[in-house]
Amino acid sequence: MRHLLSITDLTVEELDGLLKTAANIEAHPEQYETALAGKKLATLFFEPSTRTRLSFEAAMYELGGHVIGFAGASASSAAKGESVKDTIRTVGCYADIIAMRHPLEGAPWAAVQSATVPVINAGDGGHHHPTQTLADLMTLKREKGRLDHLKLGLCGDLKFGRTVHSLIGALSRYPGNEFILISPRELRLPSGIADQMRDQGIPFREAESLEEEIGGLDALYMTRVQQERFFSVEEYLRLKDTYILDEEKMRLAPRDMIVLHPLPRVNEIAVQVDQDVRACYFKQVMYGKIMRKALILKLLSEKDAAPAPGPVLVTTGRQCRNPRCISSTEQGLTPLFRPVHTQMVQGVATRIPTKYLCAYCDMEQV
């Protein structure tokens, strides 16, 4: 069956198809009011959420379906020590599709090992957030008229920013896009993602000054420095106010640049910016609900489809070195790794693995 764990589970053609479905839902909502009558969505949110959880629930209700689930690990048997795999297998007896958020990276990959219904990753730690990317794509398409040949500034926490990781995975497959990665050194994009961009020839560069870069952007994607991802409170306090987008900085931006933010914000965007016509972050919220409608319809319509072939996975006899990875913390999961064959011999790629990536969290292993 089809799941959505990473935005790369969807081809560019499928992304474009979802955008077309979303446009039709927006134009003719009455045609979809009973589309999923009798179907149930389970929202399993082991981590706090407002927009993502409620937008999934609103989407399902507006499609004529029903919603069950919980809004916190303490309200589930996870508080008693139940594994993710057991929770997913159990909930699959009650629901037709599952949307899941979890603080541990790779949790949805563990979930699908026992899933009997489609699973949607609604955010896993600092790893991926593919349905936020669907909202971002619809916003860019509506506000800029295209998803290609954009100069996109990504600003703030790029290390733990799962929304940034997923957005790069989507937009890097459209031609002509260029990324300006604006962050302090401590919060730069993970090396594995940056290396992949280099290998694929995707134009990007790293910068530290928002003021120096904002004047050349088509879109600015602000992110929150996430206190919950830091092991050190002192480090969080030192970095949390590195970038604050205010009216003064907006005067440096092009008249047609748009501002995106996955929300919630703390103080990285001044409230005065909300009145600027270029501020599109609340539009993202509405677009997110519509795109989640399109996604739920697609996955349920393809429930019996054969899954695409996955990458070759191996065991190495070691645990993942990422302390936030679910394979490092949950019993009963076999650590699995994806060999990366990049060694060149006389200009020819070999089948000799030069590194391994964790199959759950994608962290490079040394």
TANOR-V469780 format. One record per residue. N is the residue number from 1. SS is DSSP state (alpha for helix, beta for strand, coil for the rest). D_FIRST is the distance of its C-alpha to the first C-alpha in whole Angstrom. Layout:
BEGIN
n={N	N}
ss={SS	SS}
d_first={D_FIRST	D_FIRST}
END
This chain:
BEGIN
n={1	2	3	4	5	6	7	8	9	10	11	12	13	14	15	16	17	18	19	20	21	22	23	24	25	26	27	28	29	30	31	32	33	34	35	36	37	38	39	40	41	42	43	44	45	46	47	48	49	50	51	52	53	54	55	56	57	58	59	60	61	62	63	64	65	66	67	68	69	70	71	72	73	74	75	76	77	78	79	80	81	82	83	84	85	86	87	88	89	90	91	92	93	94	95	96	97	98	99	100	101	102	103	104	105	106	107	108	109	110	111	112	113	114	115	116	117	118	119	120	121	122	123	124	125	126	127	128	129	130	131	132	133	134	135	136	137	138	139	140	141	142	143	144	145	146	147	148	149	150	151	152	153	154	155	156	157	158	159	160	161	162	163	164	165	166	167	168	169	170	171	172	173	174	175	176	177	178	179	180	181	182	183	184	185	186	187	188	189	190	191	192	193	194	195	196	197	198	199	200	201	202	203	204	205	206	207	208	209	210	211	212	213	214	215	216	217	218	219	220	221	222	223	224	225	226	227	228	229	230	231	232	233	234	235	236	237	238	239	240	241	242	243	244	245	246	247	248	249	250	251	252	253	254	255	256	257	258	259	260	261	262	263	264	265	266	267	268	269	270	271	272	273	274	275	276	277	278	279	280	281	282	283	284	285	286	287	288	289	290	291	292	293	294	295	296	297	298	299	300	301	302	303	304	305	306	307	308	309	310	311	312	313	314	315	316	317	318	319	320	321	322	323	324	325	326	327	328	329	330	331	332	333	334	335	336	337	338	339	340	341	342	343	344	345	346	347	348	349	350	351	352	353	354	355	356	357	358	359	360	361	362	363	364	365	366}
ss={coil	coil	coil	beta	coil	coil	alpha	alpha	alpha	coil	coil	alpha	alpha	alpha	alpha	alpha	alpha	alpha	alpha	alpha	alpha	alpha	alpha	alpha	alpha	alpha	alpha	coil	alpha	alpha	alpha	alpha	coil	coil	coil	coil	coil	coil	coil	beta	beta	beta	beta	beta	beta	coil	coil	coil	coil	coil	alpha	alpha	alpha	alpha	alpha	alpha	alpha	alpha	alpha	alpha	alpha	alpha	coil	coil	coil	beta	beta	beta	beta	beta	coil	coil	alpha	alpha	alpha	coil	alpha	alpha	alpha	alpha	coil	coil	coil	alpha	alpha	alpha	alpha	alpha	alpha	alpha	alpha	coil	coil	coil	coil	coil	beta	beta	beta	beta	beta	beta	coil	coil	beta	coil	alpha	alpha	alpha	alpha	alpha	coil	coil	coil	coil	coil	coil	beta	beta	beta	beta	beta	beta	beta	coil	coil	coil	beta	coil	alpha	alpha	alpha	alpha	alpha	alpha	alpha	alpha	alpha	alpha	alpha	alpha	alpha	alpha	alpha	coil	coil	coil	coil	coil	coil	beta	beta	beta	beta	beta	coil	coil	coil	coil	coil	coil	alpha	alpha	alpha	alpha	alpha	alpha	alpha	alpha	alpha	alpha	coil	coil	coil	coil	coil	coil	beta	beta	beta	beta	beta	coil	coil	alpha	alpha	alpha	coil	coil	coil	alpha	alpha	alpha	alpha	alpha	alpha	alpha	alpha	alpha	coil	coil	coil	coil	beta	beta	beta	beta	coil	coil	alpha	alpha	alpha	alpha	alpha	alpha	alpha	coil	coil	beta	beta	beta	beta	coil	coil	coil	coil	alpha	alpha	alpha	coil	coil	coil	alpha	alpha	alpha	alpha	alpha	alpha	alpha	coil	coil	coil	coil	coil	beta	coil	alpha	alpha	alpha	alpha	coil	coil	coil	coil	coil	coil	coil	beta	beta	beta	beta	coil	coil	coil	coil	coil	coil	coil	beta	coil	alpha	alpha	alpha	alpha	alpha	coil	coil	coil	beta	coil	alpha	alpha	alpha	alpha	alpha	alpha	alpha	alpha	alpha	alpha	alpha	alpha	alpha	alpha	alpha	alpha	alpha	alpha	alpha	alpha	alpha	coil	coil	coil	coil	coil	coil	coil	coil	coil	coil	coil	beta	beta	coil	coil	coil	coil	coil	coil	coil	coil	coil	coil	beta	alpha	alpha	alpha	coil	coil	coil	coil	coil	coil	coil	coil	beta	beta	beta	beta	coil	coil	coil	beta	beta	coil	coil	beta	beta	coil	coil	coil	coil	coil	beta	beta	beta	beta	coil	coil	coil	coil	coil	beta	beta	coil}
d_first={0	4	7	10	12	15	16	16	12	13	16	19	19	16	18	21	19	18	22	23	20	22	25	25	24	27	29	28	27	28	26	23	25	23	20	18	21	20	17	17	16	17	19	19	22	24	26	28	27	28	27	23	23	25	23	20	22	24	21	20	23	24	21	23	20	21	21	21	21	24	26	27	26	30	28	26	26	26	29	30	28	25	22	19	17	19	19	15	15	17	16	13	16	17	15	12	11	13	15	17	20	21	25	24	22	19	18	14	14	15	13	10	12	12	10	8	7	6	9	12	15	18	20	21	24	26	23	20	20	18	18	22	22	20	23	26	25	25	29	30	29	31	34	34	33	31	28	30	34	34	36	34	36	34	36	36	34	32	31	29	28	25	25	27	25	22	24	25	22	22	25	26	24	26	30	33	32	34	34	36	36	38	38	41	41	39	36	35	32	31	32	29	27	31	31	28	29	32	31	29	32	31	35	35	38	39	41	43	45	43	46	47	43	43	45	43	40	38	35	36	33	35	33	34	36	34	36	33	32	36	37	41	42	45	42	40	44	45	42	41	43	43	42	43	43	46	48	50	47	46	49	48	45	45	45	42	40	37	36	33	32	29	31	32	36	39	41	40	40	44	44	46	43	41	44	44	42	40	38	35	33	33	32	29	28	28	26	23	23	23	20	18	18	17	14	13	14	11	8	9	10	7	5	5	5	6	6	9	12	13	17	19	20	23	25	28	30	30	29	27	30	29	30	27	25	23	23	27	27	25	25	23	21	22	23	21	23	22	25	26	29	31	34	37	39	42	39	36	33	33	30	32	30	32	30	27	25	23	19	19	22	22	26	28	30	34}
END
